[in-house]
């Protein structure tokens, strides 16, 4: 009985660690998406105000 209960505890620990890792990966992924969206928003604002990095100065 002790062996099966300790095996269950080990399995639970492994599952918890796997879930933690999965959540960390998802968190990093969401942060990358948010940073990308923020960068795109800044670029769009800069282009609308004429302060963008792709100014067309030819006359």
Long-range contacts (C-beta under 8 A, 24 or more apart in sequence): none
